[in-house]
Amino acid sequence: MENQGSNTGNDSKGGSDVTLIAQNPGKISDFYEMDKKKLGEGSFGFVNKARHKSTKVTRACKTIQKAGLNNAKKREAFKKEIGIMKVLDHPNICKLFESFEDNRCVYLIMELCVGGELFDRIIELGHLKEVQAAILMQNMFRSIYYMHECHFTHRDLKPENYIFTTKEALEKSTLKLIDFGLAREYEQGQILATKAGTPYYVAPQVLAGKYDHQADMWSLGVIMYVILCGYPPFHGDTDEEVLQKVRSGQFTFVKSDWKGVSEDAQKLIRNLLKMNPIDRFTAQQALNDVWIKDKAPKAKDVDLHQSGIVDKLRVFRSQNKLKKAALHVIANSLDDKAISDLRDIFHQLDSNGDGQLTPAELMQGLENAGIKELPPDLEAILKDVDSDGSGIIDYSEFLAATLDKKFMTQENVCWQAFKAFDTNGDGKIDRAELAAVLQDDGVSSSFQKDLAELMKEGDTNGDGEIDFDEFMAMMRK
């Protein structure tokens, strides 16, 4: 950490005067020029490019608004996360260089990574060789080997938390680990109890509330499986179904999907997805495995996309925006009786009665309902529900996200939604009709983007239109 010092007390108004972290003395504007264009934005704040005035080096500046850290528990968690980031210094971990703080915000000056998330990049390229997969996994194992040697466990390893430094070829662009919000320090032999992680990637022992740092290796085994075949080893229609399969630990290599993958790769996955953490490969063992060490020496010189991996990965990664848009239409078309219970719940959660739910209101409502241990991915869930990206959840978004599944699959209900899209009444939805409906204020503007992708989600036979059978298949999926 460079130039850490005491709080400067910048004259920003309306923020908190609580000092959260030790930081660089002086105003950030004295040291860095900020790019006005945002690289990313979320409930935490936003990210911009920042150019150091004297060295001319370009970094990423993550701005965290203190208003979002409005209680002692959140502030303490944030301090711990920054404390861990300060310590970590590895080629495969996104580096925190320095930080600033004023009355309103905390500014983290970090390594600039512009290559995109792991899965998004593979999908964008449209192909992947097994040798490339071995290089990517080597990057991931190195980051975790280092963390475990420093006695830190990440606890939320998933593809979204690995990003590339550049847009160069996969072999040339370094993969970096990010997001240490659930990471923690541990002592040798220490057993952890806090349930943390994401359903597809979480280890069985975490679900049981009795685990150690080896849970990270299970998560990497799942990521490796997905990279090589395009879907996770433990999957289901709901989180609970996924978690039930995770608890069992039973998985298979479907022959048709794995025929192009070497036995060495499958053997390494088996060693990573061992139910007993004692038998599970450590990061050091994984790095010394022949598939990693010799870059998939027995791999066939073929693209894995020949088995449809990228298409499967795209399906797994996508949020199916068209279905979300349809749910909004359905939510707005149901009669009052059908949604009365949801309306009552919405009013209970809306503590200030303004007709909108803030993340804080939703979290407080869950706590009031006796749900003491909130989902670790609650921020991602809230972002998903907040389909227009406003930072708040309005009534229609709430209804669309909480509708009983029976409404999604009833033909008469879905027919009404279908007709809302089929504006000319010919029994099919074309691209122009989709664009027209998505420009309506009744459906979130975020769905107006990438019409080609939306059409592809529903148009399974590729004729350029979505008929009612395709629409129903999408809703029942």
LUMDO-590538 format. One record per residue (C-alpha): residue in three letters; residue number from 1; x, y, z. Coordinates in steps of 0.25 Angstrom, whole numbers. Layout:
<pts>
{ALA NUM {X Y Z}},
...
</pts>
This chain:
<pts>
{MET 1 {0 0 0}},
{GLU 2 {6 13 -4}},
{ASN 3 {5 26 4}},
{GLN 4 {-4 22 15}},
{GLY 5 {-8 33 25}},
{SER 6 {-19 39 33}},
{ASN 7 {-32 44 29}},
{THR 8 {-32 57 21}},
{GLY 9 {-46 62 23}},
{ASN 10 {-49 66 9}},
{ASP 11 {-60 77 9}},
{SER 12 {-71 68 2}},
{LYS 13 {-85 70 8}},
{GLY 14 {-95 60 12}},
{GLY 15 {-86 48 15}},
{SER 16 {-81 41 27}},
{ASP 17 {-70 46 35}},
{VAL 18 {-66 32 40}},
{THR 19 {-52 28 35}},
{LEU 20 {-53 14 29}},
{ILE 21 {-39 11 25}},
{ALA 22 {-25 17 26}},
{GLN 23 {-22 24 13}},
{ASN 24 {-14 33 5}},
{PRO 25 {-13 47 11}},
{GLY 26 {-19 58 2}},
{LYS 27 {-30 59 -8}},
{ILE 28 {-31 48 -19}},
{SER 29 {-32 60 -29}},
{ASP 30 {-18 64 -25}},
{PHE 31 {-12 51 -30}},
{TYR 32 {-22 46 -41}},
{GLU 33 {-30 51 -53}},
{MET 34 {-43 43 -54}},
{ASP 35 {-49 38 -67}},
{LYS 36 {-63 43 -67}},
{LYS 37 {-68 30 -74}},
{LYS 38 {-71 19 -64}},
{LEU 39 {-66 5 -67}},
{GLY 40 {-76 -1 -58}},
{GLU 41 {-87 2 -48}},
{GLY 42 {-94 -5 -36}},
{SER 43 {-100 -3 -23}},
{PHE 44 {-86 -1 -17}},
{GLY 45 {-83 11 -25}},
{PHE 46 {-76 11 -39}},
{VAL 47 {-62 9 -46}},
{ASN 48 {-55 19 -55}},
{LYS 49 {-41 20 -61}},
{ALA 50 {-32 29 -53}},
{ARG 51 {-19 34 -59}},
{HIS 52 {-8 38 -49}},
{LYS 53 {-4 52 -51}},
{SER 54 {11 50 -49}},
{THR 55 {14 36 -54}},
{LYS 56 {3 36 -65}},
{VAL 57 {0 22 -61}},
{THR 58 {-15 18 -64}},
{ARG 59 {-22 10 -52}},
{ALA 60 {-36 7 -49}},
{CYS 61 {-43 15 -38}},
{LYS 62 {-54 8 -30}},
{THR 63 {-62 18 -23}},
{ILE 64 {-70 13 -11}},
{GLN 65 {-81 22 -6}},
{LYS 66 {-81 22 10}},
{ALA 67 {-96 24 10}},
{GLY 68 {-97 9 6}},
{LEU 69 {-88 5 18}},
{ASN 70 {-99 10 28}},
{ASN 71 {-97 1 40}},
{ALA 72 {-85 -4 48}},
{LYS 73 {-86 -18 42}},
{LYS 74 {-85 -13 28}},
{ARG 75 {-73 -4 31}},
{GLU 76 {-66 -15 39}},
{ALA 77 {-67 -25 27}},
{PHE 78 {-63 -14 17}},
{LYS 79 {-50 -11 26}},
{LYS 80 {-47 -26 26}},
{GLU 81 {-48 -27 11}},
{ILE 82 {-39 -15 9}},
{GLY 83 {-29 -21 19}},
{ILE 84 {-28 -34 11}},
{MET 85 {-27 -27 -2}},
{LYS 86 {-15 -18 4}},
{VAL 87 {-8 -31 8}},
{LEU 88 {-10 -39 -5}},
{ASP 89 {1 -37 -16}},
{HIS 90 {1 -47 -27}},
{PRO 91 {1 -47 -42}},
{ASN 92 {-12 -54 -43}},
{ILE 93 {-19 -45 -32}},
{CYS 94 {-24 -31 -36}},
{LYS 95 {-16 -22 -28}},
{LEU 96 {-20 -10 -19}},
{PHE 97 {-9 1 -20}},
{GLU 98 {-14 11 -11}},
{SER 99 {-27 18 -6}},
{PHE 100 {-33 31 -2}},
{GLU 101 {-45 35 6}},
{ASP 102 {-53 48 8}},
{ASN 103 {-66 50 16}},
{ARG 104 {-75 44 5}},
{CYS 105 {-67 33 -2}},
{VAL 106 {-55 23 -1}},
{TYR 107 {-47 22 -14}},
{LEU 108 {-39 10 -17}},
{ILE 109 {-28 11 -27}},
{MET 110 {-27 -3 -34}},
{GLU 111 {-20 -10 -45}},
{LEU 112 {-28 -7 -58}},
{CYS 113 {-33 -20 -64}},
{VAL 114 {-41 -18 -77}},
{GLY 115 {-42 -32 -83}},
{GLY 116 {-55 -36 -77}},
{GLU 117 {-60 -47 -69}},
{LEU 118 {-56 -61 -71}},
{PHE 119 {-68 -67 -78}},
{ASP 120 {-72 -55 -85}},
{ARG 121 {-58 -55 -92}},
{ILE 122 {-59 -70 -96}},
{ILE 123 {-73 -67 -102}},
{GLU 124 {-68 -55 -109}},
{LEU 125 {-57 -63 -115}},
{GLY 126 {-66 -74 -119}},
{HIS 127 {-56 -85 -117}},
{LEU 128 {-46 -91 -107}},
{LYS 129 {-35 -102 -108}},
{GLU 130 {-32 -111 -96}},
{VAL 131 {-18 -105 -96}},
{GLN 132 {-24 -92 -94}},
{ALA 133 {-33 -97 -83}},
{ALA 134 {-21 -103 -76}},
{ILE 135 {-14 -89 -76}},
{LEU 136 {-27 -82 -70}},
{MET 137 {-28 -92 -59}},
{GLN 138 {-13 -91 -56}},
{ASN 139 {-15 -76 -54}},
{MET 140 {-27 -79 -44}},
{PHE 141 {-19 -90 -37}},
{ARG 142 {-7 -80 -35}},
{SER 143 {-16 -69 -29}},
{ILE 144 {-22 -79 -19}},
{TYR 145 {-9 -86 -15}},
{TYR 146 {-3 -72 -12}},
{MET 147 {-16 -68 -4}},
{HIS 148 {-15 -81 4}},
{GLU 149 {0 -80 7}},
{CYS 150 {-4 -66 13}},
{HIS 151 {-15 -73 21}},
{PHE 152 {-26 -66 14}},
{THR 153 {-38 -73 7}},
{HIS 154 {-47 -67 -3}},
{ARG 155 {-60 -74 -1}},
{ASP 156 {-67 -69 -13}},
{LEU 157 {-59 -74 -25}},
{LYS 158 {-67 -73 -38}},
{PRO 159 {-65 -69 -52}},
{GLU 160 {-70 -55 -50}},
{ASN 161 {-59 -53 -40}},
{TYR 162 {-48 -56 -50}},
{ILE 163 {-45 -45 -61}},
{PHE 164 {-35 -43 -72}},
{THR 165 {-25 -31 -72}},
{THR 166 {-26 -29 -87}},
{LYS 167 {-33 -33 -99}},
{GLU 168 {-21 -40 -105}},
{ALA 169 {-22 -55 -108}},
{LEU 170 {-25 -64 -96}},
{GLU 171 {-11 -69 -95}},
{LYS 172 {-5 -55 -94}},
{SER 173 {-15 -48 -85}},
{THR 174 {-14 -51 -70}},
{LEU 175 {-26 -56 -62}},
{LYS 176 {-28 -48 -49}},
{LEU 177 {-36 -51 -37}},
{ILE 178 {-45 -41 -31}},
{ASP 179 {-56 -38 -20}},
{PHE 180 {-51 -42 -6}},
{GLY 181 {-64 -38 1}},
{LEU 182 {-66 -52 6}},
{ALA 183 {-51 -55 8}},
{ARG 184 {-45 -57 22}},
{GLU 185 {-32 -61 29}},
{TYR 186 {-31 -74 36}},
{GLU 187 {-21 -82 44}},
{GLN 188 {-16 -96 41}},
{GLY 189 {-26 -106 44}},
{GLN 190 {-37 -96 47}},
{ILE 191 {-51 -100 44}},
{LEU 192 {-61 -90 38}},
{ALA 193 {-76 -89 40}},
{THR 194 {-81 -77 32}},
{LYS 195 {-89 -81 20}},
{ALA 196 {-83 -74 8}},
{GLY 197 {-83 -75 -7}},
{THR 198 {-91 -77 -19}},
{PRO 199 {-100 -89 -21}},
{TYR 200 {-93 -96 -34}},
{TYR 201 {-79 -94 -28}},
{VAL 202 {-81 -96 -13}},
{ALA 203 {-75 -108 -6}},
{PRO 204 {-83 -118 1}},
{GLN 205 {-76 -116 15}},
{VAL 206 {-80 -101 14}},
{LEU 207 {-94 -104 13}},
{ALA 208 {-93 -113 25}},
{GLY 209 {-86 -101 32}},
{LYS 210 {-73 -109 35}},
{TYR 211 {-62 -106 25}},
{ASP 212 {-48 -101 23}},
{HIS 213 {-40 -94 12}},
{GLN 214 {-41 -107 3}},
{ALA 215 {-55 -102 0}},
{ASP 216 {-48 -93 -10}},
{MET 217 {-42 -105 -18}},
{TRP 218 {-56 -111 -19}},
{SER 219 {-61 -98 -26}},
{LEU 220 {-49 -98 -35}},
{GLY 221 {-52 -112 -39}},
{VAL 222 {-67 -108 -43}},
{ILE 223 {-61 -96 -51}},
{MET 224 {-52 -106 -58}},
{TYR 225 {-63 -115 -61}},
{VAL 226 {-72 -104 -67}},
{ILE 227 {-60 -98 -76}},
{LEU 228 {-58 -112 -82}},
{CYS 229 {-73 -116 -85}},
{GLY 230 {-81 -103 -84}},
{TYR 231 {-90 -106 -72}},
{PRO 232 {-88 -109 -57}},
{PRO 233 {-87 -123 -51}},
{PHE 234 {-98 -120 -41}},
{HIS 235 {-110 -113 -47}},
{GLY 236 {-125 -112 -46}},
{ASP 237 {-137 -103 -48}},
{THR 238 {-136 -96 -35}},
{ASP 239 {-125 -93 -25}},
{GLU 240 {-130 -103 -15}},
{GLU 241 {-129 -114 -26}},
{VAL 242 {-115 -110 -29}},
{LEU 243 {-111 -110 -14}},
{GLN 244 {-117 -124 -12}},
{LYS 245 {-108 -129 -23}},
{VAL 246 {-96 -122 -18}},
{ARG 247 {-99 -129 -4}},
{SER 248 {-99 -142 -11}},
{GLY 249 {-86 -140 -18}},
{GLN 250 {-90 -149 -29}},
{PHE 251 {-86 -144 -44}},
{THR 252 {-83 -151 -57}},
{PHE 253 {-76 -148 -70}},
{VAL 254 {-86 -150 -81}},
{LYS 255 {-79 -157 -92}},
{SER 256 {-85 -149 -103}},
{ASP 257 {-80 -136 -96}},
{TRP 258 {-66 -141 -92}},
{LYS 259 {-62 -149 -103}},
{GLY 260 {-52 -138 -108}},
{VAL 261 {-46 -136 -94}},
{SER 262 {-34 -144 -89}},
{GLU 263 {-35 -154 -78}},
{ASP 264 {-24 -145 -71}},
{ALA 265 {-34 -134 -70}},
{GLN 266 {-45 -142 -65}},
{LYS 267 {-36 -149 -54}},
{LEU 268 {-32 -135 -49}},
{ILE 269 {-47 -131 -48}},
{ARG 270 {-49 -144 -40}},
{ASN 271 {-38 -141 -30}},
{LEU 272 {-43 -126 -28}},
{LEU 273 {-58 -131 -26}},
{LYS 274 {-54 -141 -15}},
{MET 275 {-65 -141 -4}},
{ASN 276 {-55 -142 7}},
{PRO 277 {-47 -130 8}},
{ILE 278 {-35 -138 13}},
{ASP 279 {-35 -146 0}},
{ARG 280 {-37 -133 -9}},
{PHE 281 {-25 -128 -17}},
{THR 282 {-19 -116 -11}},
{ALA 283 {-15 -104 -20}},
{GLN 284 {0 -109 -19}},
{GLN 285 {-4 -123 -24}},
{ALA 286 {-13 -117 -35}},
{LEU 287 {-1 -108 -40}},
{ASN 288 {7 -121 -40}},
{ASP 289 {-3 -129 -48}},
{VAL 290 {2 -133 -61}},
{TRP 291 {-10 -127 -68}},
{ILE 292 {-7 -113 -62}},
{LYS 293 {9 -114 -62}},
{ASP 294 {10 -119 -77}},
{LYS 295 {-2 -111 -82}},
{ALA 296 {-11 -123 -85}},
{PRO 297 {-1 -132 -92}},
{LYS 298 {-11 -142 -97}},
{ALA 299 {-21 -133 -102}},
{LYS 300 {-26 -134 -116}},
{ASP 301 {-23 -122 -125}},
{VAL 302 {-38 -118 -127}},
{ASP 303 {-47 -107 -122}},
{LEU 304 {-56 -111 -111}},
{HIS 305 {-67 -103 -117}},
{GLN 306 {-68 -114 -127}},
{SER 307 {-76 -121 -116}},
{GLY 308 {-85 -109 -114}},
{ILE 309 {-78 -104 -102}},
{VAL 310 {-79 -89 -105}},
{ASP 311 {-94 -90 -108}},
{LYS 312 {-96 -98 -95}},
{LEU 313 {-88 -88 -88}},
{ARG 314 {-96 -76 -94}},
{VAL 315 {-109 -83 -89}},
{PHE 316 {-103 -85 -75}},
{ARG 317 {-98 -71 -74}},
{SER 318 {-110 -63 -80}},
{GLN 319 {-121 -57 -72}},
{ASN 320 {-131 -60 -83}},
{LYS 321 {-136 -45 -84}},
{LEU 322 {-148 -48 -93}},
{LYS 323 {-154 -57 -82}},
{LYS 324 {-152 -46 -72}},
{ALA 325 {-159 -36 -81}},
{ALA 326 {-170 -46 -83}},
{LEU 327 {-171 -47 -67}},
{HIS 328 {-173 -32 -66}},
{VAL 329 {-184 -32 -76}},
{ILE 330 {-191 -44 -69}},
{ALA 331 {-189 -37 -55}},
{ASN 332 {-196 -24 -61}},
{SER 333 {-207 -32 -67}},
{LEU 334 {-211 -41 -55}},
{ASP 335 {-224 -37 -47}},
{ASP 336 {-223 -31 -33}},
{LYS 337 {-228 -44 -27}},
{ALA 338 {-216 -52 -33}},
{ILE 339 {-206 -43 -27}},
{SER 340 {-212 -39 -14}},
{ASP 341 {-202 -47 -5}},
{LEU 342 {-190 -41 -13}},
{ARG 343 {-196 -27 -12}},
{ASP 344 {-198 -29 3}},
{ILE 345 {-183 -33 4}},
{PHE 346 {-179 -22 -4}},
{HIS 347 {-186 -12 5}},
{GLN 348 {-179 -19 18}},
{LEU 349 {-165 -17 12}},
{ASP 350 {-168 -3 7}},
{SER 351 {-165 3 21}},
{ASN 352 {-166 17 17}},
{GLY 353 {-178 16 8}},
{ASP 354 {-172 22 -5}},
{GLY 355 {-176 10 -14}},
{GLN 356 {-161 6 -16}},
{LEU 357 {-152 -4 -9}},
{THR 358 {-138 0 -6}},
{PRO 359 {-128 -11 -4}},
{ALA 360 {-127 -7 11}},
{GLU 361 {-143 -8 12}},
{LEU 362 {-142 -22 6}},
{MET 363 {-131 -27 15}},
{GLN 364 {-138 -21 27}},
{GLY 365 {-151 -28 23}},
{LEU 366 {-144 -41 22}},
{GLU 367 {-138 -39 35}},
{ASN 368 {-151 -36 41}},
{ALA 369 {-157 -48 35}},
{GLY 370 {-147 -56 43}},
{ILE 371 {-137 -59 32}},
{LYS 372 {-124 -56 40}},
{GLU 373 {-114 -61 30}},
{LEU 374 {-116 -54 17}},
{PRO 375 {-112 -60 4}},
{PRO 376 {-97 -57 1}},
{ASP 377 {-101 -53 -13}},
{LEU 378 {-112 -44 -9}},
{GLU 379 {-106 -32 -16}},
{ALA 380 {-106 -40 -29}},
{ILE 381 {-120 -44 -27}},
{LEU 382 {-124 -30 -24}},
{LYS 383 {-117 -25 -37}},
{ASP 384 {-124 -36 -45}},
{VAL 385 {-138 -32 -40}},
{ASP 386 {-135 -17 -42}},
{SER 387 {-136 -19 -57}},
{ASP 388 {-136 -4 -61}},
{GLY 389 {-123 -2 -53}},
{SER 390 {-129 9 -45}},
{GLY 391 {-124 4 -31}},
{ILE 392 {-138 2 -26}},
{ILE 393 {-148 -9 -28}},
{ASP 394 {-162 -4 -33}},
{TYR 395 {-175 -11 -31}},
{SER 396 {-175 -17 -45}},
{GLU 397 {-160 -22 -44}},
{PHE 398 {-164 -28 -30}},
{LEU 399 {-176 -35 -36}},
{ALA 400 {-169 -40 -48}},
{ALA 401 {-158 -46 -39}},
{THR 402 {-167 -52 -29}},
{LEU 403 {-179 -58 -38}},
{ASP 404 {-183 -72 -34}},
{LYS 405 {-178 -82 -45}},
{LYS 406 {-192 -86 -48}},
{PHE 407 {-195 -72 -55}},
{MET 408 {-182 -74 -63}},
{THR 409 {-187 -87 -69}},
{GLN 410 {-202 -85 -71}},
{GLU 411 {-205 -84 -85}},
{ASN 412 {-216 -74 -84}},
{VAL 413 {-207 -65 -76}},
{CYS 414 {-196 -66 -85}},
{TRP 415 {-205 -64 -97}},
{GLN 416 {-208 -50 -92}},
{ALA 417 {-194 -47 -91}},
{PHE 418 {-191 -53 -104}},
{LYS 419 {-202 -44 -111}},
{ALA 420 {-195 -32 -104}},
{PHE 421 {-183 -35 -113}},
{ASP 422 {-190 -40 -125}},
{THR 423 {-195 -26 -128}},
{ASN 424 {-200 -29 -143}},
{GLY 425 {-208 -42 -138}},
{ASP 426 {-201 -51 -148}},
{GLY 427 {-198 -62 -137}},
{LYS 428 {-183 -59 -138}},
{ILE 429 {-173 -49 -131}},
{ASP 430 {-163 -43 -141}},
{ARG 431 {-151 -34 -137}},
{ALA 432 {-159 -21 -140}},
{GLU 433 {-170 -24 -131}},
{LEU 434 {-161 -28 -120}},
{ALA 435 {-154 -15 -122}},
{ALA 436 {-167 -7 -121}},
{VAL 437 {-172 -14 -108}},
{LEU 438 {-159 -13 -101}},
{GLN 439 {-159 2 -104}},
{ASP 440 {-172 3 -96}},
{ASP 441 {-170 9 -83}},
{GLY 442 {-178 -3 -77}},
{VAL 443 {-165 -11 -79}},
{SER 444 {-152 -8 -74}},
{SER 445 {-143 0 -84}},
{SER 446 {-131 -10 -80}},
{PHE 447 {-138 -20 -89}},
{GLN 448 {-137 -11 -101}},
{LYS 449 {-122 -15 -103}},
{ASP 450 {-117 -26 -112}},
{LEU 451 {-130 -30 -120}},
{ALA 452 {-123 -40 -127}},
{GLU 453 {-119 -47 -114}},
{LEU 454 {-133 -46 -109}},
{MET 455 {-139 -52 -122}},
{LYS 456 {-129 -64 -122}},
{GLU 457 {-133 -67 -107}},
{GLY 458 {-148 -70 -112}},
{ASP 459 {-146 -73 -127}},
{THR 460 {-142 -88 -125}},
{ASN 461 {-144 -92 -139}},
{GLY 462 {-136 -80 -145}},
{ASP 463 {-147 -75 -155}},
{GLY 464 {-146 -61 -150}},
{GLU 465 {-159 -61 -142}},
{ILE 466 {-164 -66 -129}},
{ASP 467 {-177 -74 -130}},
{PHE 468 {-186 -77 -117}},
{ASP 469 {-180 -91 -116}},
{GLU 470 {-166 -86 -115}},
{PHE 471 {-171 -75 -105}},
{MET 472 {-178 -85 -96}},
{ALA 473 {-165 -94 -97}},
{MET 474 {-157 -82 -92}},
{MET 475 {-167 -79 -81}},
{ARG 476 {-167 -93 -76}},
{LYS 477 {-152 -95 -77}},
</pts>
